[in-house]
Amino acid sequence: MTFSVYNILVTVFIVGFLYSLKLMNSPVTAARGNLLGGLCILSVVAATILEYGVISRGTLWISMGAGGAVGLILALKTAIIRMPQLVALLNGLGGGASTLTAFAVLGYTHDGTYTTVVTAGLAIIIGSVTFSGSMIAAAKLEHKISQKPIVFTGHNAIGYLLVILMGAILTFLTLTSHHPYVSILLIAVALTFGIIFTIRIGGADMPVTISLLNSLSGLAASVAGFTVRNPILIAVGAVVGAGGFILTQIMCRAMNRTLYNVVMGRTTVASGKKRQEYLTPASTSARMPEKTGESDVDLLRKSACIIIVPGYGMALSQAQHAVKALYDALLAMEKDVQFAIHPVAGRMPGHMNVLLAEADIPYDRLLEMDDANKLFKNTDVVLVVGANDVVNPAAATAEGTPIYGMPILTVAEAKRVIIFNLDEKPGYAGVENSLYGMDTVTLRLGDAKEQIQKLTKAL
């Protein structure tokens, strides 16, 4: 194709990609937007490779076929509960691709300009950190390594030393022609830093971590775009990077934490008197309906307004379809049923939204935290399904604990609360839930899916 035809095609594809982002603003059109965006980016990649003669047509088709097959298998085989692991993996692959692109430029097509060397070096650093960091995040989510923060002796010192070393290697790259060998060293140091950076972040902070790594993958692609002088890569990478960073900030605000504290693994734990005050076993005197002659079914039948709060426990028990059946049963009884979603519920941004969407629960029934908190005082019953830290009232009083000051769903304000949890153990933050000891709260311990199914059958 001629250069002008290439420019026209690429412009069309980029406009299509930007339009796909608009479609993804609505749950009704999000699936079409996702498909359109993927096709546009695939077309741009293919057109660019052919225009610049990077590989032959045959190799291009084989590569696209192989990659498409792997993606299809992952999509079909990955259960919704493991979606955070897949997202982390894809973030890592994006960073790895940027690293390989920059390495190829330095090793084979280097033009001798400082701009090329610096941008390629930065792409290698950001891409490698994203790759190794994402692999650690995926391993934590998959329980291959401990989800608790792993801190080495002199952890901060090691991190600072690696940063200084990366800066020194990048500086050396601009002064020497031995780019392939120095680049390999830079990749090794950056990969190590990615591990050190991510491994001390706990499982409770994984939503923020995944969002941050997503932002870094976009930033790496954008910087790599400067290296190969491709405005398309620059623009699309910048969109991903900016979007990921905005989401990261939103997640941090939802936890009342700074991004610096999250990446530094600073999850404070109370000690001494305060620890005893807030980490004592929860009271087992929660008022059960049976004690007043009132069953869960009776309570729901006489209630008009009901809010369901899903949490990671719902994902673990794969109870989303059981929750949908309960939702349908309550609608048939002409109840007003809505869902309250905490921004950091689950293990990735939007995790609960994805699970509920899989069960065909209408998106307009989902309430954001601030909107839900305005309604709890006038809510007859709140059904908590596998949520813990995000509804724990101790967040307002337990100074020195990881959840102190974190905005929560104020379900305690509702007239009655029924909790479906596996047990009374604390959530990832390690803080006992003071909600369990309140007189208006009923505990239904055991597998959430089974408990919800029993309740639905009784209704």
Helices and strands as residue ranges (DSSP letters): H 3-23, H 30-51, H 57-77, G 80-82, H 83-108, H 114-141, H 155-173, H 179-199, G 203-205, H 206-227, H 231-255, H 259-263, H 272-278, G 289-292, H 296-301, E 305-310, H 312-316, H 320-332, E 336-341, H 351-358, G 363-365, E 366-368, H 369-373, G 376-378, E 381-385, G 389-391, G 393-396, G 411-413, E 416-421, G 434-437, E 441-445, H 448-458
